[in-house]
Amino acid sequence: MSYNPNAIFISHSIISDFEKCPQRYYYQSVYRTPRGYRIQIINPHLALGEAVHDTLEQFLLCPPSGRNKDELMRIFEWNWQNFTGEKGGFLSLTEEKDFKERALAMLERFLKNRHFLETEGVKIKEFPQADLGNDLILTGRFDWVEKEGDTYHIIDFKTGKNEEKEDSKQLPIYAILLKKMLGIEKVKTSYWYLDRDEEIVSFDLPDLTQTLSELKQKGEIIKLFRQTNSFRCQSGGESCYACRDLLAVVQGKGKLVSMNSNRRQEVYIITGKDLLTSSEPVAPSAPVNTPEDTVEDLPF
């Protein structure tokens, strides 16, 4: 795909950010720090998800003959170094130990499924993209794709405790992306909830023609917001639950704990004291995070 300076990238996570709050979308997808990096706010749930996903991604690049427990654990321990202590948003050694044990339990569950130890996946380029026309580029990140006869099977690994909603657009978007990239017709999709299930769970795809139409409509709205630089918080105030932490980082609050040169990200942690001073009460539009607000899984 040739370079397009006017390209507007859309994905499941990008659309999710935009729907939560345009200002959140701006700080996640448009804003760059003086170093030219994006900003990311880490928390233990996200650290867990990134460590497990990175480990499985690297492990599954090995030929089947090299996929064994020793290699999986070696890769995991290497990746976990990127998330120790504050780098993973952990506030205590006990908290980190609990999350690491949870990650290890997921990997043990993964190892019990011989299918992923013995099957060759479909090779997908590192940054998959599909041109939707009118400067809209669809992108995403596949955990696993395999071919079963003339059908391609997309499997998404889930590390959070929450089950994906029936109307989730994540796998339908992945299906559209894969079909356009490879020029194929038959695609099926599944989730694997590694925190609790021994086997994968199939996901019935909706009408992808309708999904594609909705994607393009949403992409055009995002394009208009970018053209007019209209990134006000959806609350009408300075910030809301969705964008508050990102705004705090931009305002110089929070703490830089690591930098990821591969993903060109600066990684921060945020605590309550970073958001407030004694003269700044909590606004109704910016509540302290509750469990349901906390990101528990990668939003790809």
N, C-alpha and C positions, 0 to 999 in steps of 0.2 A: 504494500500500500504506500503510495507516494505521500510525501510530507504535505500536510495541509495546515497553514498557519491559522486558519479560521476554524479549525476543528473544535467541536464541542463533544467531549467524552461523556458518555452516560453508562451507568452500570446499576446493578441492584443497590449497592451501597451509596452511590452518588444520589440516586433518586430518593432513597430513604432519608439521607441527610437533608435534601432539599424539602421534602415533605414535612419533616420535623420543624425546620426553620431555615429560611433563606440565609440568615446570618451564619448559621452552623455550616451550611453548604459553602459559603464564601471562605470561612476560615479553614475548612477541610480541603477544598478543591482549588481555590483560586489564590488565596493568600500565600506569600512566601516570606520567610524571615530574611534578615540582611545577608545570611549565607546562601540564600536561594533555596532553602529547605522548606518542606511542609512541617506542620506541627502535629504531634500526636500526644495524647494524654493517656498514660498507661495506668492500669489498675490490675489487681491480681487475677481477675477473671480473664481479661484480655491477654495478660502475660501467659497464662495457662494455655489459652487457645493458640497463640502465636507459637509457643514452644512445641506443642503437639503437632500443629499443622506443618511447621518448618521441618520437624523431625520426619514425619511421614512423607512429605514431599521429597526430601533427600533420600530417604530409605527406598522409596519406590522407583527411584532412578537407577538403583542397583539392579543388575541382572538377577533373575530368580535364584540362580545358584548362590548368590551372595546375600540373600535376604535371610538373616537368622537373628536370634535374640541378642547375641553379643554385638552385632553390628548396629542393631536398632538402639540398644542402650548406649553404645559409644556415641552415636549421633545425637541422642537426646541429651546426654551429659554435656556435650559440646555446646548445644543450643541453649541449655538451661543457664550457662554462664552469662548469657546476654540478659537474663532476667533476675539475677540474684539481688537481694536487698532492695534498695530504692529503685533500681533499674526495672524491677517488675511491679513497683508500687506496693511492695510489702512493708508493713509497719513493724513487724516483729519476726524473729526467727521461727516462732511457732506457726505464725500465719504462712510463712513461706514453706515450711515443712509440710503443712496440711495440703497446700496446693500442689506441691511436688509429688506427694503420695497419690493425689488424685490423678495427676498426669500419668504417673507410672501405671496406675490401675487401668487407665484407658489403653496404654500401649500393650499391656499384658492381654487385654481383651482383644486387641487388634491381632496379636500374634496367634490367637486361637483359631482365627479364620484362615485356613490354609489357602483359600482362594487367592488372597492378595499376596501370598508368598510365592505362588506358583504361576500366576497369570501375567502376561505382558500387557501393559496398558498401551493405549493409542498415544503416540507422541504428539504433544500440542506445544506450539511455540510459546516462549516465555511470556510474551505480552499479547495474548490473543485479541484480535480486533476484527470488526466487521463494519463495513460502510453502509449506513442506512440512508444515505443521500442527504442533500441539503446541509452538508457540513456536520452531520451527526454521526459519531463513531461509537459503536457499542463495544464494550470491553467487559472483562470479568476474569475470574481466577478459578480454574478447574482443579478439584482435588484428585479426581480419578475418572478416566474415560476408558472404556474397553469396548471391543466389538464382539457382538454375539450374532454370528451369521451376517445378515444384511442390516442389523440393527445396532446402533451405537447406544451404549449405556453410560449415563452420567451419574456418578455417585458422589454425594457431598458429605464429608465427615463433619459431624457436629460435636462440639466439646462442651456446650452449655447444658444446663439442666432443663431449660424450657424447650418445649416442642414447637416446631415451626407451624405457623397457622395454615389452615387449609387454603386460604386465598393468597398465600405468599407468592410473590412474583420471582423469587430467586431462581428456582429451577426452570420455570418457563423462559426466563431471560437467558439462562445458560443454554437451553435447548435451541433457542433462536440463534444465539451466537455460534454454536457448533454447526448447525445446519447451514448457515451462511458461509462459515469459514471453509467447510469441507464439501459443500454442495451436495448434501445428503438429504434424505427424506425421513428415514425411520430413526426416531430417537425415543428412548425411555429414560426415566429418571428415578432416583432413590436417595434417601437419607440413611446415614448410619449414625445413630446416637451413641457415641463411644462411651459416654458416662454411665450408660445403663443397659444397652441392648447387645446381645451376642450376634445378632444378624441385622442385615439392612432392612429398611422399610420402604416399600415402593411408594411413589408419589404419582398420582394421576394428573397428567398434563391437561390444562384447559385448551380452548381454541387458541392456537398460537397466532392466527391471523388477527384476532382481536387484541391479543397481548402486544403484538408488533405495532398495531395502530395506536394503542395507548402509550407505548414507549416513544413513538415519534411525536405524539402530542405533548408528552411531558418534556421531551428534548427541546421542542420549539419554545415552550414556556421558559425553560432554563436559559435558552439562548437569548430570549428577550430580556430576562433579568440581567444577564451579563452585558448585553448591549447598552442597557440603560443604567447599569451599575446600581441596581435596586436590591440591596441586600439588607434591608431593615429587618430587625428581629420581628418574628411573627406575633410577639406579645404586644407590640406597639411601644414597649419600653426599651431600656438599654439592652436587656438580655432576658432570656428565659432558661428553663432547665436544660434545653437542648444545646444552647450556645454559650451559656454562662462561663463554663470552665475554659473554653477556647478563648473567649474575650479576656479572661483574667490573665492568660498566658501572654497575649498580645500587649496587655497593659503592664507587663513586667512582673506580674505576680507568678506564683508557682515556682518550681525548681527544675532546672535542666538536669536530667540524670544520665542521659546517654545520647549519642548521635548514631544514626544508621546511614552510612554512606551509600550502601547499596540501594536502599529505598529513598534516600535523600530526605530523611526525616530527623527532626529534633524531637526528642522524647522528654516529656515533662510529667511531674506528679503535682497534684493539686490537693490541698487540705482545706478544711473550713477556715483556718486562719489566713490562708492565702486569698480568700474571697472577701473577707470582711475586715473592717476595722471597728473600733469601739463606737464610732459615729455613723456606721453604716449598718442599719438593720436589714434583715433578710426581707427582700421584696416579695410580695405574693407571686410575682411572675418568675421568681428565681428560687425555688425551694431547694433545700439541701437534698442531695441524691437519696432516693429510697431504693430498696433492692430491685424494684421493677424498672428503675431508670438505668441501672448499672449495665454496661455492655458486658455480656457473658460469652459472646461468641464472635468469631470473625464475621463481618458483614458482607463478605464477597458474594 
